[in-house]
Amino acid sequence: MIEELAGYRMIAWGIALSSRANFLLLLPIVFGSLAQRHNPINAMKWLMWTVLTCGLLTLPFYFYDRARFAPLEAMNRLTMFDEVMPSAGLLIGVLMLVTSLFLAWRPMDSSAVVSFNCATVQAVPVFLGYLLGHDVNFLAYGSFFLPFGLLAVAMQET
């Protein structure tokens, strides 16, 4: 029963991931959480459903029109900082990945910690983008990390 329920949740997670490319950097955290709570084999199997779902939903759009594929266009939001600092967009992406990998192996004993870790990864480009561009409008991308942060606060045990 738990495997069937987990499969459905992972399919739903794949649908969510297909909406924004930056959410793909949350996969290590989800893997780490699942591996800690269950085991690495089940975590890998369940994430396979996530990646498969995301790929089935996303790849047709990529193959249809690679030049206007939205996730690639979204990268321009980070590469615009290359004028301020060479390769800033790439460095921000790498920092997000490193943060995600680091947090994935830290103990996650509650859903609140998982949500906080997701919020942390999603906050990296928002704050670095603001610091590099000095543009308050860039903080609007906080909509990517705020829901995770609010979930973390709401799920904290008192």
KAUR-V215271 format. One record per residue. N is the residue number from 1. RES is the residue in three letters. SS is DSSP state (hx for helix, st for strand, lp for the rest). OMEGA is omega in whole degrees, -180 to 180 (999 if undefined). BURIAL is I if it has 24 or more other C-alpha atoms within 12 Angstrom, else O. Layout:
{{N | RES | SS | OMEGA | BURIAL} {N | RES | SS | OMEGA | BURIAL}}
This chain:
{{1 | MET | lp | -179 | O} {2 | ILE | hx | 179 | O} {3 | GLU | hx | 179 | O} {4 | GLU | hx | 179 | O} {5 | LEU | hx | 179 | O} {6 | ALA | hx | 178 | O} {7 | GLY | hx | 178 | I} {8 | TYR | hx | 179 | O} {9 | ARG | hx | -179 | O} {10 | MET | hx | 174 | I} {11 | ILE | hx | 177 | I} {12 | ALA | hx | 178 | O} {13 | TRP | hx | 177 | I} {14 | GLY | hx | 177 | I} {15 | ILE | hx | 179 | I} {16 | ALA | hx | -180 | I} {17 | LEU | hx | -178 | I} {18 | SER | lp | -179 | I} {19 | SER | lp | -177 | O} {20 | ARG | lp | -179 | I} {21 | ALA | hx | -178 | I} {22 | ASN | hx | 178 | I} {23 | PHE | hx | 178 | I} {24 | LEU | hx | 180 | I} {25 | LEU | hx | 175 | I} {26 | LEU | hx | -179 | I} {27 | LEU | hx | 178 | I} {28 | PRO | hx | 180 | I} {29 | ILE | hx | 179 | I} {30 | VAL | hx | 177 | I} {31 | PHE | hx | -180 | I} {32 | GLY | hx | 179 | I} {33 | SER | hx | -180 | I} {34 | LEU | hx | 180 | I} {35 | ALA | hx | 179 | I} {36 | GLN | hx | -177 | O} {37 | ARG | hx | -176 | O} {38 | HIS | lp | 173 | O} {39 | ASN | lp | -176 | O} {40 | PRO | hx | -180 | O} {41 | ILE | hx | 178 | O} {42 | ASN | hx | 179 | I} {43 | ALA | hx | 180 | I} {44 | MET | hx | -180 | I} {45 | LYS | hx | -179 | O} {46 | TRP | hx | 179 | I} {47 | LEU | hx | 175 | I} {48 | MET | hx | 178 | I} {49 | TRP | hx | 179 | I} {50 | THR | hx | -177 | I} {51 | VAL | hx | 178 | I} {52 | LEU | hx | 179 | I} {53 | THR | hx | 180 | I} {54 | CYS | hx | 180 | I} {55 | GLY | hx | 180 | I} {56 | LEU | hx | 180 | O} {57 | LEU | hx | -171 | O} {58 | THR | hx | -173 | I} {59 | LEU | hx | 177 | O} {60 | PRO | hx | 178 | O} {61 | PHE | hx | 178 | O} {62 | TYR | hx | -178 | O} {63 | PHE | hx | 180 | O} {64 | TYR | hx | -176 | O} {65 | ASP | lp | -177 | O} {66 | ARG | hx | -176 | O} {67 | ALA | hx | -179 | O} {68 | ARG | hx | 179 | O} {69 | PHE | lp | -171 | O} {70 | ALA | hx | 180 | O} {71 | PRO | hx | 177 | I} {72 | LEU | hx | 176 | O} {73 | GLU | hx | -180 | O} {74 | ALA | hx | 178 | O} {75 | MET | lp | 178 | O} {76 | ASN | hx | 179 | O} {77 | ARG | hx | 178 | I} {78 | LEU | hx | -178 | I} {79 | THR | hx | 177 | I} {80 | MET | hx | 179 | O} {81 | PHE | hx | 178 | I} {82 | ASP | hx | 177 | O} {83 | GLU | hx | -179 | O} {84 | VAL | lp | -179 | O} {85 | MET | lp | -178 | O} {86 | PRO | lp | 179 | O} {87 | SER | lp | -179 | O} {88 | ALA | hx | -180 | I} {89 | GLY | hx | 178 | I} {90 | LEU | hx | -180 | O} {91 | LEU | hx | 178 | O} {92 | ILE | hx | 178 | I} {93 | GLY | hx | 178 | I} {94 | VAL | hx | 179 | O} {95 | LEU | hx | 176 | O} {96 | MET | hx | -180 | I} {97 | LEU | hx | 179 | I} {98 | VAL | hx | 178 | O} {99 | THR | hx | 180 | I} {100 | SER | hx | 180 | I} {101 | LEU | hx | 178 | I} {102 | PHE | hx | -178 | O} {103 | LEU | hx | -179 | I} {104 | ALA | hx | -176 | I} {105 | TRP | lp | 174 | O} {106 | ARG | lp | -180 | O} {107 | PRO | lp | 177 | O} {108 | MET | lp | -174 | I} {109 | ASP | lp | 177 | O} {110 | SER | lp | 177 | O} {111 | SER | hx | 178 | I} {112 | ALA | hx | 179 | I} {113 | VAL | hx | 178 | I} {114 | VAL | hx | 180 | I} {115 | SER | hx | 178 | I} {116 | PHE | hx | 178 | I} {117 | ASN | hx | 178 | I} {118 | CYS | hx | 178 | I} {119 | ALA | hx | -179 | I} {120 | THR | hx | -180 | I} {121 | VAL | hx | -178 | I} {122 | GLN | hx | 180 | I} {123 | ALA | hx | -177 | I} {124 | VAL | hx | -177 | I} {125 | PRO | hx | -179 | I} {126 | VAL | hx | -177 | I} {127 | PHE | hx | 177 | I} {128 | LEU | hx | 177 | I} {129 | GLY | hx | 178 | I} {130 | TYR | hx | -179 | I} {131 | LEU | hx | -179 | O} {132 | LEU | hx | -175 | I} {133 | GLY | hx | -177 | I} {134 | HIS | lp | -179 | O} {135 | ASP | lp | -178 | O} {136 | VAL | hx | 180 | O} {137 | ASN | hx | 180 | O} {138 | PHE | hx | 179 | I} {139 | LEU | hx | 177 | I} {140 | ALA | hx | 177 | O} {141 | TYR | hx | 173 | I} {142 | GLY | hx | 178 | I} {143 | SER | hx | 177 | O} {144 | PHE | hx | -177 | I} {145 | PHE | lp | -178 | I} {146 | LEU | hx | 179 | I} {147 | PRO | hx | 177 | O} {148 | PHE | hx | 178 | I} {149 | GLY | hx | 178 | I} {150 | LEU | hx | 176 | O} {151 | LEU | hx | -180 | O} {152 | ALA | hx | 180 | I} {153 | VAL | hx | -178 | O} {154 | ALA | hx | -177 | O} {155 | MET | hx | 180 | O} {156 | GLN | lp | 177 | O} {157 | GLU | lp | -180 | O} {158 | THR | lp | 999 | O}}
